[in-house]
Amino acid sequence: MSTHRINGSLYTKIENKVATIEFGHPASNSFVSELLVRLTKEFDKVGKNDDVSVIVLKSEGERAFCAGASFDELVAVSNLEEGKAFFSGFANIINAMRKCPKPIIGRVQGKTVGGGVGLASACDYVHATVEAAIKLSEISIGIGPFVIAPTVERKMGKAALAELTLYPTEWKNAYWAKEQGLYAKVYDSIAEMDRELEIHVQKLATYNPEALEKMKKVLWEGTEHWDDLLLERAEASGKLALSPNTKKALEKFKK
């Protein structure tokens, strides 16, 4: 059941050392700023919980995993401060995920766009279905995936980042995403994915939590400067959101 709350929903369940964080929004599980703030705080909170060894990140429903940032909020940006604040939402969540001491396992059941691709890239391991196609459409509306680019490049490489960003209207299927390193496993159905995901995380949760935390640090070596980098990218994106070209491209999204 998908949420009807305009500010989205966020639920966390902890069982057998596994924390399952589930987000949702009626607009294809897109992110309004408030939901990004709540999710960032949730990763900080769960990461400090000694009763948790592994985190599963999932979204509601059986269709889209995440439609990225809220277009309603992007259209409403009217000054640089608002623009930077808008794009900082994804900067903060990516930094929270990379600094979280617990491994984060992603569950991607359907299509994901823009910031949703960044969210999947920030997971340490991702299970996905054949329906989990991806797209980075930002260039087509006059901005760019600058905030999420570092985590996408880290996971998939610069060539894949270029292919996604410079053909912003084309969907790349789940098997292409797996070949590039975004997904670890691709399944024919949600039911099959969930069976394997359950087995995987339950096994992980029995392993030495200290070893898991140390491995998490190894996986994210070389990203220590991202606290500053991603916020700088957010400011640059905020400036672009105010440009005449972008405002014109966003006209069609106004309600």
N, C-alpha and C positions, 0 to 999 in steps of 0.2 A: 504494500500500500504506500503510495507516494504522498508526501506532505502537501497541504494546501496553504501553509503559512508563508506569507509574503517575505518574511525575513529568513525563511529556511528553517530546517530542523537539524539537530545534532544529538545523537544518542551514543553512549558508551556502555558496553557490557564487559565485565571482567569475569572470566571463568577459566580455571585451570591454568593460571599464569598467562592467559592470552586476553588482551584488551582489544575488543572490536569497536572501532569508531565508525559510525555511519552518519553521513550527511545527506541532506536532501533539499530540493527546492522545486516548486511547481514548474519553473521554466527550465526543464531538462537538466535539473541538478546544477544549475549555474550558481555562481557565487555573488551574492550581495556583500558589501563590505562588512556588515555586522556578522555574517556567517564566517567569513575569513578570520575575523578577530577571535570569534569563539573557538574555531578549530585550532588556531595558533595557540591559544591558552590551553586547550585540551591536550595538545601534544606536550606542552611544557609540564602540565600536571601529571599525565600518565607516565611520562618519561622519568619522573621522580618517584613513582610508586614501586616499592620493593616487591609488591605482590604481582608485578607484571614483568614478563621476560620478553614477550613478543607482542607487536601491535599489528592488527589487520585494519586496513583502510578500505572502506567500501562506500558505495552510494545507494540510494533507495531505488527500488523498482527494477524492471527487467529491460529497460531500453537504454537511454543515454547514460554513460558514466558521469560525464560532466561537460556542460556547454561553455565552460570558461567563465569569464567575468560577466557581470550583469551589464547588458547593453543599455538598460534604462539609466543606470548610474553613469556610464560612460558618456551618454548623450547629454546628461545634466551637468557635466564638468564645465565650469565657467571661468576658472582662474588657475594659475599655476599651483597654488596651495592645494586646491581640490584635486587637481590632476595628479600631483605627487602622492597625495593621500590615497587616491583610488588605486594607483598601481603599486603602492607600498603594501597593499594587502597580500598580494602574491609573493612579494619579496619577503615579507615576514613569515608567511607559512612555509616557504621553501627553507628559509634559515632555521625555523623551528624543527622541521623534519630532519635536516642534515645534522643538527646538534642534539637531537633526541638520542639518548644513549641506547635505546632499544631498537632492534631491527624492525623495519616497517615493511609489511607484506601487502602489496596492492591487489585488489580484486576489481578487475575492469570488465564489466559485463556487456558494454555497448560502446557506441561512438563517443569520442572525446575530442574536444576542440580547444585550441589556444591554451589558456591557463590550466585546463584539465590535463593536457599533455605534459605541462610542467609538473603538475601534481603527481602524475604517474611516474615521471622521470625521477622525482625526488624520493620515490619508494626504493627500498633496497632490493626488492625481488617482486616481480609482478606476474600473477596468474591472469589470463584473459580468455575471452571467447572469440570465436571467428567473427562475431559481430563488432568487435572492438577496433573499428577503423579510426584513423587519426587524421587531423588536419590542423595546420597553423594558418589561419586566415587573416592575421593582423595587417599584413602589408596591403591587402586589398581594401582596407578602410583607412589607409593613410598613416597607420602607426607601425609597430613591429613588435615581435615577441622578445623584446630586449631583456625584460626581467627574467623570463624563464629560459632564455637562450643558454646561459651557463650550465644549467642542470640538464637541458636537452642535449647539449653538445657533450657533456661529461658522459652521458649514458649512450648516446647514439653516434657521436662523432660529428665533425664539422660538415662533412659531405652530406650526411642525412639532414642536418639542420638547414643547409642550403637548399636541398631538394624540397623540403617542407615549406620553407619560407618564400622561395622564389617561384613556387607554383601553388599559391595560396588557395586556389579554388578546387584543388584535386584531393580527393580522399585517398589515403594510403591504407591498404588492408592490414589486418592483424598479422598476417604472415610476413609482410614486409617489415612491420614494426618489430617482430621477433627477430628477423634476420639482422636488423640494425642494433639489437640489444635492448630495446625498450621492454619487451615482454620476455619472460623466461619460458613460459609454457602457454600454448594456445589450445583451447578445447572446443569441441563441436557444440557443446551445450552448457548452459548455466549449471545444470544439475551435475554434470561431469566435473566441471571446474570446482564446484563447491565441495564435492567428495574429496578431490585431490588436495584442495586447499586445507580442508580440515585435517587430513592426515599429515600434511606438511607442517602446519603450525603447531599441532599437538606434539610432534616429534621435536621441533625446535624448542618448545617450551620446557622440555625435559633436560636440555643441555645446560652446561655450566653458564649461568647468567653473566659471570665475569668475563668468560671467553667471548660470549656474544657481544658484550659491550666493547671489548677491545677490538673485535673484528669490525664493528660498526665504525670505530675511529679510523681503522686502516682503510676502509672503503671510501671514506670522505677526506683522506689526506690531500692537502693542496687546495682546500677550499676555505681556509681560515679567513681569507680576505673578503669573503662574500657578504659579510655584514655590511660593509661599506659599498661594495660593488653593486649589489642588487638595489640598494637605495639610490645610488647614483643613476642606475638604469631607470628606476621608477620616476625620478625627476625628469630625465630626458624624455621618457614616454609621456609624461604629463604635459610637457611643452608641445610635443607633436599633436597631442589630443586637441590642442587649442588652435592648431594651424588651419587656415582657410580650406585647404584640400581635405583635411580630415573632417572638418565640420560639414563640408558639402557631402562627403561620402556617408556621413552619419544621418543625414536628413531623412533617408528612407526608413530609419529605425525609430523615428519619433512617432509617438502615439497621439 
